[in-house]
Amino acid sequence: MDYDVLILGGGIVGCAVAYELSKYNLNIALIEKGYDVADDIAVVNTTIVYDGSETSNEVMAGFENIGSGLIREACEKFKIPYKKVGSLRIATNDAQCAKLEEMYLNAKDRGISGVKLVNDSEIKEIEPNLDIEVKKALYSKNTAIIAPYHLSIAYAEVAADNGVNFRLEEEVLNISKITTKTTKGFDVITSKNKFKCKVVINTIPDEIYVYDNNRIEEKSEEIIQKKMNYFLAEDKIKNSLKKIVVNVIDEQTFVISSPMINGGTMFGVKNTNVLDTNKGVYFSKCIVPSVTKEDISEMIREVYKRDEMVIDNSKFDDGYIRVTGKHYGKVTIAPAIAQSIRNDIVYGMNSTLKKNFVDKRREFYRFKNLNRDEINEIINLDRRYGNIICACNKVSEGEIVDCIRRPLGARTVEGVKKRTGAGYGNCHGSYCIRKIVNILAREMDKSPTDIVRNSKDSKIVSGRIKEFDEV
Ligand SMILES: Cc1cc2nc3c(=O)[nH]c(=O)nc-3n(C[C@H](O)[C@H](O)[C@H](O)COP(=O)(O)OP(=O)(O)OC[C@H]3O[C@@H](n4cnc5c(N)ncnc54)[C@H](O)[C@@H]3O)c2cc1C
């Protein structure tokens, strides 16, 4: 056997599973077709960590509740920014008030503390800047925001440091059960290799790999095709809100406003349509009436999904576990899913804990979080920390080099941006992208024309027009 366990897919679920299993004496690899782990996660650099009070689905509520606690612990342990901001789901009419009461009773039945119904005067105390007529709200002080990519990369780095083999740029093509009488396990064929393993944990969400008749089925059907339209506003909105606020407009539409982890406000409008900025501002005003078109700096769209997440371990006797479903709270749910899978594996494979497991992420410096003395000290050790590459977010060359050289280091411009925050400032990278390309090329011993944004078809520099020393 090449591996005890093969984890397929390096999204947040795959990375969280890799982290949990890296605590045990198992030979593990994770196969990811992209250049980086969790490449799809960071549509917006802020994710809401739910507490299980907002959903009518009991199973998802349970996963969210466990997941939110695990995320809080992980963020503390791995030094990931985590802000417990709290949320207000507002009601402006009697029908909505009745719905909130039902949600409150559900939260109580589920044993979720820190959730209460509040009237208009209490709402003013909790969120003084909320300037719309509200009858009632469901307040949860548990709801938090995090940068989701940082959580995934932290899980992945710790797993890699504890022996998990991350096989990037390798696409899973087929999974088939080993059929000999003496051996139990799977053959996994990828674009580069053929592996034998005892257990497969398939976290790839789109395709259904049917291992027992050796073929890949059609893509799973999309259950709900609603759009989530995001409108990001810089930190200059007058009286911006500190809490997450949700306003349900009608059966098709809700609007959410959330502070972002690095400042500014994210408005999300769920709707069946793709919305332009005018429509986005129109709906955003349902929560923040003072927002204008000029405040909006970016628009992002995603498909909104709320199908149930399922850990299908019905074939675990054969050694196959599959995680299915796409859900708006999948980041929150992922650590709980990973723990549940870990329990199955540990029990089923009789695995023992590693004595030398290190539950720690390698240190890194963030120039903008250091004081003058600390900055001078680190520049004395490595002068590259004194060379600022991203002026908007104050990211130094030293940080970029470190993020490339770390275990599972960045190999694309997006990888550098997500790890360090360079290029996410007000100039949207116009000042620093060229410099990041040159650093990546130098560190990877490649030509700048070979450096990609995030995938093999996304070259940044198409070619040279003159023979300068630098591009
Ligand atoms: C609009 C929207 C808003 C969201 N907001 C939140 C939020 O506020 N809070 C929250 O908790 N969650 C949120 N989520 C959920 C979350 O961001 C994503 O759903 C989640 O990151 C998906 O994680 P995953 O690991 O399951 O899947 P993916 O990230 O899709 O991971 C699967 C991985 O498998 C890889 N892969 C695919 N095919 C192959 C193959 N053949 N071989 C090898 N690798 C392969 C892919 O490259 C990918 O890296 C939101 C989602 C959406 C769509």
Ligand as a Chemical Component Dictionary entry (heavy atoms), coordinates in Angstrom:
data_LIG
# 
_chem_comp.id                   LIG 
_chem_comp.type                 NON-POLYMER 
_chem_comp.pdbx_formal_charge   0 
_chem_comp.three_letter_code    LIG 
# 
loop_
_chem_comp_atom.comp_id 
_chem_comp_atom.atom_id 
_chem_comp_atom.alt_atom_id 
_chem_comp_atom.type_symbol 
_chem_comp_atom.charge 
_chem_comp_atom.model_Cartn_x 
_chem_comp_atom.model_Cartn_y 
_chem_comp_atom.model_Cartn_z 
_chem_comp_atom.pdbx_ordinal 
LIG C1  C1  C 0 -21.898 32.497 -1.599 1  
LIG C2  C2  C 0 -21.186 31.719 -0.546 2  
LIG C3  C3  C 0 -20.980 32.279 0.695  3  
LIG C4  C4  C 0 -20.379 31.545 1.706  4  
LIG N1  N1  N 0 -20.247 32.119 2.935  5  
LIG C5  C5  C 0 -19.845 31.347 3.960  6  
LIG C6  C6  C 0 -19.859 31.882 5.285  7  
LIG O1  O1  O 0 -20.117 33.070 5.503  8  
LIG N2  N2  N 0 -19.540 31.040 6.304  9  
LIG C7  C7  C 0 -19.212 29.725 6.100  10 
LIG O2  O2  O 0 -18.999 29.017 7.082  11 
LIG N3  N3  N 0 -19.147 29.215 4.846  12 
LIG C8  C8  C 0 -19.464 29.994 3.781  13 
LIG N4  N4  N 0 -19.469 29.474 2.517  14 
LIG C9  C9  C 0 -19.021 28.104 2.271  15 
LIG C10 C10 C 0 -17.586 27.981 1.839  16 
LIG O3  O3  O 0 -16.897 29.149 1.537  17 
LIG C11 C11 C 0 -17.362 27.006 0.705  18 
LIG O4  O4  O 0 -18.524 26.310 0.411  19 
LIG C12 C12 C 0 -16.270 26.061 1.112  20 
LIG O5  O5  O 0 -15.051 26.739 1.094  21 
LIG C13 C13 C 0 -16.170 24.852 0.246  22 
LIG O6  O6  O 0 -15.262 23.979 0.890  23 
LIG P1  P1  P 0 -14.927 22.493 0.423  24 
LIG O7  O7  O 0 -13.676 22.124 1.059  25 
LIG O8  O8  O 0 -15.988 21.539 0.653  26 
LIG O9  O9  O 0 -14.981 22.533 -1.078 27 
LIG P2  P2  P 0 -13.980 23.151 -2.079 28 
LIG O10 O10 O 0 -13.371 24.380 -1.543 29 
LIG O11 O11 O 0 -14.712 23.241 -3.365 30 
LIG O12 O12 O 0 -12.838 22.005 -2.110 31 
LIG C14 C14 C 0 -12.809 20.975 -2.950 32 
LIG C15 C15 C 0 -11.410 20.885 -3.526 33 
LIG O13 O13 O 0 -11.349 19.750 -4.362 34 
LIG C16 C16 C 0 -10.531 20.072 -5.467 35 
LIG N5  N5  N 0 -10.879 19.179 -6.562 36 
LIG C17 C17 C 0 -11.992 19.175 -7.316 37 
LIG N6  N6  N 0 -11.946 18.173 -8.216 38 
LIG C18 C18 C 0 -10.763 17.524 -8.024 39 
LIG C19 C19 C 0 -10.130 16.396 -8.627 40 
LIG N7  N7  N 0 -10.719 15.710 -9.603 41 
LIG N8  N8  N 0 -8.907  16.013 -8.168 42 
LIG C20 C20 C 0 -8.289  16.668 -7.146 43 
LIG N9  N9  N 0 -8.857  17.745 -6.543 44 
LIG C21 C21 C 0 -10.074 18.163 -6.961 45 
LIG C22 C22 C 0 -10.866 21.529 -5.781 46 
LIG O14 O14 O 0 -9.814  22.143 -6.498 47 
LIG C23 C23 C 0 -11.048 22.107 -4.368 48 
LIG O15 O15 O 0 -9.858  22.668 -3.859 49 
LIG C24 C24 C 0 -19.985 30.213 1.466  50 
LIG C25 C25 C 0 -20.138 29.652 0.196  51 
LIG C26 C26 C 0 -20.723 30.400 -0.808 52 
LIG C27 C27 C 0 -20.908 29.785 -2.153 53 
# 
loop_
_chem_comp_bond.comp_id 
_chem_comp_bond.atom_id_1 
_chem_comp_bond.atom_id_2 
_chem_comp_bond.value_order 
_chem_comp_bond.pdbx_ordinal 
LIG C1  C2  SING 1  
LIG C2  C3  SING 2  
LIG C2  C26 DOUB 3  
LIG C3  C4  DOUB 4  
LIG C4  N1  SING 5  
LIG C4  C24 SING 6  
LIG N1  C5  DOUB 7  
LIG C5  C6  SING 8  
LIG C5  C8  SING 9  
LIG C6  O1  DOUB 10 
LIG C6  N2  SING 11 
LIG N2  C7  SING 12 
LIG C7  O2  DOUB 13 
LIG C7  N3  SING 14 
LIG N3  C8  DOUB 15 
LIG C8  N4  SING 16 
LIG N4  C9  SING 17 
LIG N4  C24 SING 18 
LIG C9  C10 SING 19 
LIG C10 O3  SING 20 
LIG C10 C11 SING 21 
LIG C11 O4  SING 22 
LIG C11 C12 SING 23 
LIG C12 O5  SING 24 
LIG C12 C13 SING 25 
LIG C13 O6  SING 26 
LIG O6  P1  SING 27 
LIG P1  O7  DOUB 28 
LIG P1  O8  SING 29 
LIG P1  O9  SING 30 
LIG O9  P2  SING 31 
LIG P2  O10 DOUB 32 
LIG P2  O11 SING 33 
LIG P2  O12 SING 34 
LIG O12 C14 SING 35 
LIG C14 C15 SING 36 
LIG C15 O13 SING 37 
LIG C15 C23 SING 38 
LIG O13 C16 SING 39 
LIG C16 N5  SING 40 
LIG C16 C22 SING 41 
LIG N5  C17 SING 42 
LIG N5  C21 SING 43 
LIG C17 N6  DOUB 44 
LIG N6  C18 SING 45 
LIG C18 C19 SING 46 
LIG C18 C21 DOUB 47 
LIG C19 N7  SING 48 
LIG C19 N8  DOUB 49 
LIG N8  C20 SING 50 
LIG C20 N9  DOUB 51 
LIG N9  C21 SING 52 
LIG C22 O14 SING 53 
LIG C22 C23 SING 54 
LIG C23 O15 SING 55 
LIG C24 C25 DOUB 56 
LIG C25 C26 SING 57 
LIG C26 C27 SING 58 
# 
